[in-house]
Amino acid sequence: MNSPTLKDLQLQLIDFANARNWGQFHSPKNLTMALSVEVAELMEHFQWMTEEHSRTVHGDKLDAVKEEVADVLLYLLQICNQLNIDPIEAAQQKLVKNAVKYPAA
């Protein structure tokens, strides 16, 4: 079985939100605020760690980090849904722009 694509995940999110009548709360403003909270929760797992320790997270801590990464991704995709942004296309365009701005040596 193929892994779901980002588009599949976006469609699942739409269905999930519609089944719960959450669309009324999913303005880009609200979703962006929720995204910032989830990013802060992700950052919290690394607070006070050394650089090296942050590279070797495992076990229950890694599971908690994975959940926060998922929350960040899901909110980001919901913002994309609301604004009709293709996240892959946007990322590719940004990589091209960054390559010009920050050329390799």
LOLORO-918176 format. One line per 3 residues: their letters; for each residue z, x, y of N, C-alpha, C. Coordinates in Angstrom, 1 decimal, padded with zeros to 4 digits, m for minus. Atoms other than C-alpha are relative to their C-alpha. Last residue first. Layout:
N
A = Z/X/Y/Z/X/Y/Z/X/Y  ...
//
This chain:
105
AAP = 000.2/m001.4/m000.5/m002.0/030.1/028.8/m001.4/000.0/000.6  m000.6/m001.0/000.9/m002.3/026.5/027.6/m000.5/001.3/000.5  000.9/m000.7/000.9/m003.1/024.3/030.6/000.7/001.0/m000.9
YKV = m000.7/m001.1/000.6/m000.4/022.1/032.0/m000.9/000.7/m001.0  m001.1/m000.3/m000.8/m001.9/019.6/034.4/000.7/001.3/m000.5  000.5/m000.5/m001.3/m005.2/019.5/032.6/001.1/000.5/000.9
ANK = 000.7/m001.2/000.3/m003.6/019.2/029.2/m000.6/000.6/001.2  m001.0/m001.1/000.1/m001.1/016.7/030.6/m000.7/001.3/m000.3  m000.4/m000.2/m001.3/m004.0/014.3/031.7/001.0/001.2/000.0
VLK = 001.1/m000.6/m000.7/m005.5/014.5/028.3/000.4/000.4/001.4  000.2/m001.4/000.6/m002.2/013.9/026.6/m001.1/000.7/000.7  m001.0/m000.8/m000.6/m001.6/010.9/029.0/m000.1/001.5/m000.5
QQA = 000.4/m000.2/m001.4/m004.9/009.3/028.0/001.0/001.0/000.7  001.1/m000.9/000.0/m004.0/009.7/024.4/m000.5/000.4/001.4  m000.5/m001.4/000.4/m000.6/008.2/024.9/m001.1/001.0/000.0
AEI = m000.7/m000.5/m001.2/m002.1/005.2/026.8/000.5/001.4/m000.3  001.0/m000.4/m001.1/m004.7/004.7/024.1/000.7/000.6/001.2  000.7/m001.2/000.4/m002.0/004.8/021.4/m001.0/000.4/001.0
PDI = m000.8/m001.2/m000.1/000.3/002.4/023.3/m000.7/001.3/m000.5  000.1/m000.6/001.3/m002.4/m000.2/023.9/000.7/001.3/000.0  000.2/m001.5/000.0/m001.0/m001.9/027.0/m000.2/000.4/m001.5
NLQ = 001.3/m000.3/000.7/m001.3/m005.7/027.2/m000.4/001.5/000.1  000.9/m000.5/m001.1/001.6/m005.9/029.7/m001.4/000.3/m000.6  000.0/000.8/m001.2/003.9/m008.0/027.6/m001.0/000.3/001.0
NCI = 000.5/001.4/000.3/002.9/m006.5/024.3/m000.1/m000.8/001.3  001.5/m000.1/000.2/003.3/m002.9/025.7/m000.6/m001.4/m000.3  000.6/m000.1/m001.3/006.8/m003.9/026.8/m001.5/000.1/000.0
QLL = m000.1/001.3/m000.6/007.5/m005.1/023.3/m000.5/000.0/001.5  001.2/000.8/000.5/006.2/m001.9/021.9/000.1/m001.4/000.6  001.2/m000.6/m000.7/008.7/000.1/024.1/m001.2/m000.8/m000.4
YLL = 000.0/000.5/m001.4/011.5/m002.2/022.9/m001.2/000.5/000.8  000.3/001.4/000.0/010.6/m001.6/019.3/000.0/m000.6/001.4  001.4/000.3/000.3/010.3/002.1/019.7/m000.3/m001.5/000.1
VDA = 000.8/m000.5/m001.1/013.7/002.5/021.4/m001.5/m000.4/m000.2  m000.3/000.9/m001.1/015.4/000.3/018.8/m000.9/000.4/001.2  000.7/001.2/000.3/013.8/002.3/016.0/000.1/m001.0/001.2
VEE = 001.4/m000.3/m000.2/015.0/005.6/017.5/m000.9/m001.3/m000.2  000.3/000.0/m001.5/018.4/004.0/017.8/m001.4/000.4/000.3  m000.1/001.4/m000.5/018.4/003.1/014.1/m000.2/000.0/001.5
KVA = 001.2/000.7/000.4/017.1/006.6/013.1/000.1/m001.5/000.6  001.1/m000.4/m000.9/019.9/008.2/015.1/m001.2/m000.8/m000.3  m000.3/000.7/m001.3/022.5/006.1/013.2/m001.1/000.4/001.0
DLK = 000.2/001.4/000.1/021.0/007.2/009.9/000.2/m000.7/001.3  001.5/000.2/m000.1/020.9/010.8/011.1/m000.4/m001.4/m000.2  000.4/m000.2/m001.4/024.7/010.6/011.8/m001.5/m000.2/000.2
DGH = m000.3/001.2/m000.8/025.4/009.0/008.5/m000.5/000.2/001.4  m001.0/000.9/000.5/023.8/012.0/006.7/000.1/m001.3/000.8  000.3/000.6/001.3/022.0/014.6/008.7/001.0/m001.0/m000.4
VTR = m000.7/001.3/000.2/021.7/016.2/012.2/m000.4/m000.6/m001.4  m000.4/000.1/001.4/020.5/019.8/012.0/000.8/m001.3/m000.3  001.1/m000.2/000.9/018.5/020.2/015.2/000.3/m000.2/m001.4
SHE = 000.9/001.1/m000.3/021.2/018.8/017.5/m001.2/000.0/m000.9  m000.5/001.2/000.8/023.6/021.3/015.9/m000.9/m001.2/000.2  000.2/m000.2/001.4/021.4/024.2/017.2/000.5/m001.2/m000.8
ETM = 001.5/000.1/000.2/021.2/022.9/020.8/m000.2/000.1/m001.5  000.8/m001.2/m000.4/025.0/022.5/020.8/m001.5/m000.3/m000.3  000.4/m000.9/001.1/026.4/019.0/020.5/m000.7/001.2/000.6
WQF = m001.0/m001.1/000.3/028.4/017.5/023.4/m000.4/000.8/m001.2  m000.9/m000.5/m001.1/026.3/014.3/023.6/001.0/001.0/m000.6  000.2/m001.4/m000.2/023.7/014.1/020.8/000.9/000.6/001.0
HEM = m000.2/m000.7/001.3/024.6/010.7/019.4/m000.1/001.5/000.1  m001.5/m000.1/000.3/025.1/009.4/023.0/000.2/000.7/m001.3  m000.5/m001.2/m000.6/021.4/010.2/023.8/001.5/000.2/m000.4
LEA = 000.5/m001.1/000.8/020.3/007.5/021.3/000.6/001.3/000.6  m000.7/000.0/001.3/022.6/005.0/022.9/m000.5/001.1/m000.9  m001.4/m000.6/m000.3/021.3/006.0/026.4/000.8/000.0/m001.3
VEV = 000.2/m001.4/m000.2/017.7/005.4/025.1/001.4/000.7/000.2  000.2/m000.6/001.4/018.8/002.0/023.8/m000.2/001.5/000.1  m001.3/000.0/000.8/020.2/001.1/027.2/m000.1/000.6/m001.3
SLA = m000.8/m001.1/m000.6/017.0/002.3/029.0/001.4/000.0/m000.7  000.4/m001.3/000.5/015.0/000.1/026.6/000.9/001.1/000.5  m000.5/m000.1/001.3/017.1/m003.0/027.5/m000.4/001.4/m000.7
MTL = m001.5/m000.2/m000.1/016.4/m002.4/031.2/000.6/000.2/m001.4  m000.2/m001.4/m000.5/012.7/m002.0/030.4/001.4/000.3/000.2  000.2/m000.9/001.1/012.7/m005.2/028.3/000.2/001.5/000.4
NKP = m001.1/000.1/001.0/014.3/m007.1/031.1/m000.1/000.9/m001.2  m001.2/m000.4/m000.6/011.8/m006.0/033.7/001.2/000.1/m000.9  000.0/m001.4/m000.1/008.8/m006.4/031.5/001.3/000.6/000.6
SHF = 000.8/m000.4/m001.2/009.9/m010.0/030.9/000.0/001.6/m000.1  000.7/m001.3/000.2/011.1/m010.7/027.4/m000.9/000.3/001.1  m000.8/m001.1/m000.5/013.8/m013.3/028.1/m000.7/001.3/000.0
QGW = m000.5/000.3/m001.3/011.7/m016.4/027.8/000.8/001.1/000.6  001.0/m000.3/m001.0/009.9/m014.9/024.9/000.4/m000.2/001.4  m000.5/m001.0/m000.9/013.1/m015.1/022.9/m001.0/000.4/001.1
NRA = 000.2/000.5/m001.3/012.3/m018.4/021.2/000.6/001.0/001.1  m001.4/000.1/m000.6/013.8/m017.1/017.9/m000.1/m000.5/001.5  m000.8/000.8/001.0/010.6/m017.5/015.8/001.4/m000.3/000.6
NAF = 000.4/001.4/000.0/008.6/m016.3/018.8/000.9/m000.9/m000.8  m000.5/000.6/m001.3/010.6/m013.1/019.1/m000.4/m001.5/000.1  m001.4/m000.1/000.0/010.0/m012.2/015.4/000.6/m000.7/001.2
DIL = m000.4/001.1/000.9/006.3/m013.3/015.5/001.6/m000.1/000.0  000.3/001.3/m000.6/005.7/m011.1/018.5/000.5/m001.2/m000.8  m001.0/000.2/m001.1/007.6/m008.2/017.0/m000.3/m001.3/000.7
QLQ = m001.3/000.4/000.6/005.6/m008.5/013.7/001.0/m000.3/001.1  000.2/001.4/000.4/002.4/m008.4/015.8/001.3/m000.5/m000.7  000.1/000.8/m001.2/003.5/m005.2/017.5/m000.1/m001.5/m000.3
LDK = m001.4/000.1/m000.5/004.4/m003.7/014.2/000.1/m000.8/001.2  m000.8/000.8/001.0/001.0/m004.4/012.8/001.4/m000.3/000.5  000.5/001.4/m000.3/m000.6/m002.9/016.0/000.7/m001.0/m000.9
LTP = m000.7/000.4/m001.2/001.6/000.2/015.5/m000.4/m001.4/000.4  000.4/m000.6/m001.2/000.1/000.4/012.0/000.9/m000.4/001.2  000.4/000.9/m001.1/001.8/m000.6/008.8/m000.4/000.9/001.3
SNM = m001.1/000.1/m000.9/001.8/002.0/006.0/m000.5/m000.9/001.2  000.1/m000.8/m001.3/m000.9/001.3/003.5/001.2/m000.2/000.8  000.0/000.8/m001.2/000.0/000.0/000.0/000.0/000.9/001.2
//
